[in-house]
Amino acid sequence: MRANRSVPASSVIPILPYPDVREATEWLCRAFGFVERLRIADHRAQLKIGDDGDMIVAEYIDRTRRPERGADHVSHQIMVRVADVAAHHAHAAAAGAEILQPPQDQPFGERQYVVRDPGGHRWTFSQTIADTHPNEWGGPDVVLL
């Protein structure tokens, strides 16, 4: 893949709409420890997650073209792997994040917590705690390819 300094190098780049990109960017950086990589006026920001180059792009949403949906509507979710879920959770909670599910061990070898940001997006932060084969937790219908 060809490099472009204007676009993140990640293969998958989530784009999240927010009514106020500056406010959302500041909150995401403060609550989740992301780092702003690029700012384009007040309508776009790219955020670096960790040291491996994963990126989030926040973009202005025009509510006149896309009416507001209920607070529980989920159009997408984002999962971010972190080294220490407990510490990340404590940091996000101290920053005022709306915790939907506290850290819990999952049968598939992850410890996860779920949070909703001010834009209504659900984030799952996940820490690997065991190398678990899918057949150990998912039954005969799970296929590891």
Phi, psi and omega per residue, in radians:
M1 nan 2.378 -3.117
R2 -1.301 2.443 -3.141
A3 -1.406 2.544 3.078
N4 -2.571 2.048 -3.089
R5 -1.138 -0.256 -3.141
S6 -1.535 -0.209 -3.079
V7 -2.224 2.408 3.106
P8 -1.031 2.646 -3.110
A9 -1.397 -0.173 -3.103
S10 -1.094 2.602 3.091
S11 -1.294 -0.576 3.113
V12 -2.078 2.208 -3.113
I13 -2.220 1.747 3.087
P14 -1.115 2.429 3.054
I15 -2.060 2.044 -3.082
L16 -1.933 2.225 3.110
P17 -1.465 2.415 3.078
Y18 -2.428 2.549 3.101
P19 -1.250 -0.449 3.129
D20 -2.344 1.723 -3.049
V21 -1.107 -0.716 -3.123
R22 -1.078 -0.837 -3.137
E23 -1.087 -0.773 3.139
A24 -1.111 -0.762 -3.140
T25 -1.063 -0.817 3.136
E26 -1.066 -0.731 -3.135
W27 -1.157 -0.828 -3.120
L28 -1.059 -0.692 3.112
C29 -1.201 -0.763 -3.120
R30 -1.188 -0.797 -3.032
A31 -1.419 -0.647 -3.018
F32 -1.916 -0.084 3.118
G33 1.357 0.297 3.084
F34 -1.237 2.850 3.136
V35 -2.191 2.269 3.123
E36 -1.216 2.242 -3.117
R37 -1.761 -0.663 -3.050
L38 -2.632 2.431 3.083
R39 -2.229 2.295 3.084
I40 -2.119 1.798 -3.110
A41 0.848 -2.375 3.141
D42 -1.942 0.293 -3.066
H43 -2.039 -0.045 -3.137
R44 -2.743 2.498 3.051
A45 -2.579 2.489 3.043
Q46 -1.937 2.327 -3.082
L47 -2.078 2.314 3.112
K48 -1.549 2.374 3.116
I49 -2.008 1.994 3.111
G50 1.153 -2.856 -3.076
D51 -1.672 -0.095 -3.024
D52 -1.673 0.147 2.995
G53 1.547 0.029 3.082
D54 -1.074 2.508 -3.035
M55 -2.273 2.665 2.970
I56 -2.171 2.423 3.076
V57 -2.036 2.165 3.079
A58 -1.775 2.335 -3.042
E59 -2.346 2.541 3.138
Y60 -1.058 2.441 3.055
I61 -1.983 2.297 3.102
D62 -1.617 1.795 -3.059
R63 -1.146 -0.289 3.114
T64 -1.290 -0.433 3.120
R65 -1.611 -0.418 -3.098
R66 -2.370 1.698 -3.063
P67 -1.034 2.606 3.119
E68 -1.083 2.432 3.086
R69 -1.852 3.004 -3.136
G70 -1.039 2.739 -3.081
A71 -1.075 -0.460 -3.110
D72 -1.571 -0.062 3.140
H73 -1.175 2.323 3.113
V74 -2.162 1.972 3.103
S75 -1.607 -0.321 3.123
H76 -2.940 2.876 3.054
Q77 -2.365 2.756 -3.133
I78 -2.225 2.332 3.055
M79 -1.964 2.314 3.131
V80 -2.204 2.200 3.107
R81 -1.466 2.333 3.130
V82 -2.265 2.816 -3.102
A83 -1.341 -0.569 -3.054
D84 -2.447 1.695 -3.100
V85 -1.085 -0.707 -3.097
A86 -1.066 -0.811 3.140
A87 -1.159 -0.724 3.133
H88 -1.106 -0.772 3.108
H89 -1.038 -0.817 -3.131
A90 -1.049 -0.726 3.135
H91 -1.124 -0.826 -3.124
A92 -1.117 -0.751 3.140
A93 -1.102 -0.727 3.120
A94 -1.119 -0.481 3.119
A95 -1.470 0.005 3.087
G96 1.612 0.279 3.130
A97 -1.119 2.539 3.092
E98 -1.469 1.766 -3.099
I99 -1.395 2.099 3.115
L100 -1.591 -0.545 3.115
Q101 -2.571 2.128 3.115
P102 -1.206 2.951 -3.141
P103 -0.967 2.278 3.124
Q104 -2.454 2.468 3.033
D105 -1.308 2.349 -3.136
Q106 -1.871 2.647 -3.106
P107 -1.158 -0.259 -3.127
F108 -1.640 0.319 2.993
G109 1.537 0.333 3.129
E110 -2.169 2.589 2.936
R111 -1.888 2.199 -3.007
Q112 -2.380 2.664 2.907
Y113 -2.360 2.743 -3.075
V114 -2.164 2.417 -3.090
V115 -2.415 2.639 3.051
R116 -1.959 2.274 3.127
D117 -1.525 3.022 -3.089
P118 -1.070 -0.344 3.081
G119 -1.498 -0.012 3.136
G120 1.548 0.066 -3.132
H121 -1.389 2.417 3.104
R122 -1.676 2.302 3.136
W123 -2.064 2.340 2.987
T124 -1.950 2.130 3.062
F125 -1.801 2.292 -2.928
S126 -2.309 2.392 3.076
Q127 -2.158 2.255 3.087
T128 -1.278 2.232 3.119
I129 -2.070 -0.197 3.113
A130 -2.813 2.612 3.035
D131 -1.595 1.720 -3.025
T132 -1.967 2.176 3.087
H133 -1.212 2.408 -3.115
P134 -0.937 -0.552 3.128
N135 -1.165 -0.344 3.117
E136 -1.270 -0.405 -3.100
W137 -2.205 -0.300 -3.023
G138 -1.878 -0.102 3.132
G139 1.422 -2.978 -2.998
P140 -1.265 -0.279 -3.113
D141 -1.471 -0.088 3.134
V142 -1.550 2.265 3.139
V143 -2.129 2.139 3.052
L144 -1.609 1.981 -3.080
L145 -1.597 nan nan
